[in-house]
Amino acid sequence: MRITGETREGNVARTLLCTMINSIAGRYEDMIPMDPIESIKVGYQVASVTTDGHKVNTAFQAKLGVTPDKPWFANPFVENQEQHEARVHVINDTVHLWKNGFYQLLNKKKLVAPPFPGSKARIIN
């Protein structure tokens, strides 16, 4: 079953625009309008995306052509791809990377470190 909604203009909604409020002094939080929208232009351009090292994210990055030598992909919404602004840089979340390394050592008692340029792969026990 697939559920779809319509925008206020009657078009098929592709996403929801959600506005959330949080209390500064307490635990109150609430989602106030949830408006179905087709698309939105807010006047800024994406410069980077931060992800953890989960295999779903790394597989998606590979499909976008992201490699250690080219840690960015072309922004499909920039008309002139020759501009530097056409790049969306992919940044790995270091907190999650350290956490993943810690749990790898904790659970498997070893950590396989990938080779850096000019070095060999190492297994840390």
C-alpha positions in Angstrom: 0.0 0.0 0.0 1.3 3.5 -0.9 -0.1 6.6 0.7 0.2 9.9 -1.1 -0.9 13.4 -0.4 -1.6 16.6 -2.2 -0.1 20.0 -1.8 -2.3 23.1 -1.3 -2.0 23.6 -5.0 -3.4 20.1 -5.8 0.0 18.6 -6.9 1.3 15.3 -5.7 3.3 15.8 -2.5 6.9 14.4 -2.6 7.8 15.2 1.0 6.5 16.8 4.2 7.7 20.2 5.5 7.7 19.8 9.2 8.3 22.6 11.8 9.3 21.5 15.2 9.5 23.6 18.4 11.5 22.7 21.5 11.5 24.2 24.9 14.7 25.8 26.1 13.9 25.4 29.8 12.1 22.0 29.8 11.4 18.8 27.9 8.5 20.1 25.8 8.7 19.5 22.1 6.0 19.5 19.4 5.7 19.1 15.7 3.5 22.0 14.5 2.4 22.1 10.9 3.2 19.1 8.8 2.5 20.4 5.3 2.7 18.1 2.3 4.8 19.9 -0.4 6.1 19.1 -3.9 9.4 20.9 -3.5 10.8 23.9 -1.6 13.3 26.6 -2.4 14.8 28.3 0.6 17.6 30.3 -0.9 20.7 28.4 0.1 22.9 25.9 -1.6 24.1 22.6 -0.1 27.9 22.7 0.4 28.5 19.5 2.3 26.8 16.4 3.7 27.9 14.7 6.9 27.3 11.0 7.3 28.5 8.1 9.5 30.3 5.1 8.1 27.2 2.9 7.8 27.3 0.6 4.7 24.1 2.1 3.3 25.7 5.6 3.3 29.0 4.4 1.9 27.2 2.4 -0.9 25.1 5.5 -1.7 28.3 7.6 -1.8 29.9 5.1 -4.1 26.9 5.4 -6.5 27.5 9.2 -6.5 31.1 8.6 -7.4 32.6 9.7 -4.1 36.1 8.2 -3.5 39.0 9.0 -1.2 40.6 10.9 -4.1 37.4 12.7 -5.0 35.4 13.3 -1.7 32.6 15.2 -3.4 29.8 14.7 -5.9 28.3 17.1 -8.4 25.3 19.1 -7.2 22.6 18.2 -9.8 20.7 21.5 -9.0 23.6 23.8 -10.2 23.3 24.6 -13.8 26.9 25.5 -14.5 28.9 22.4 -13.3 32.2 24.2 -13.9 31.6 26.3 -10.8 33.2 25.3 -7.6 29.8 25.7 -5.9 28.6 22.7 -8.0 30.4 20.4 -5.6 28.8 18.8 -2.5 31.5 17.6 -0.2 31.0 14.4 1.8 32.3 14.6 5.4 32.5 11.6 7.7 31.2 12.1 11.2 34.3 11.5 13.3 32.3 10.8 16.5 30.6 7.9 14.8 33.8 6.7 13.3 35.5 6.6 16.7 32.4 4.8 18.1 32.5 2.2 15.4 36.2 1.6 16.0 35.6 1.3 19.7 32.8 -1.3 19.3 34.8 -3.2 16.7 37.6 -3.5 19.3 35.2 -4.3 22.1 33.1 -6.9 20.2 35.7 -8.6 17.9 38.9 -7.8 19.9 40.5 -6.5 16.8 40.4 -3.5 14.4 41.4 -3.7 10.8 42.8 -0.3 9.7 42.8 0.4 6.0 46.1 1.3 4.3 46.9 4.9 3.9 48.9 6.0 0.9 52.4 4.5 1.2 51.5 2.1 4.0 50.1 -1.4 4.4 46.8 -2.5 6.1 47.2 -3.2 9.8 45.3 -5.4 12.2 45.3 -4.0 15.7 44.8 -6.5 18.5 
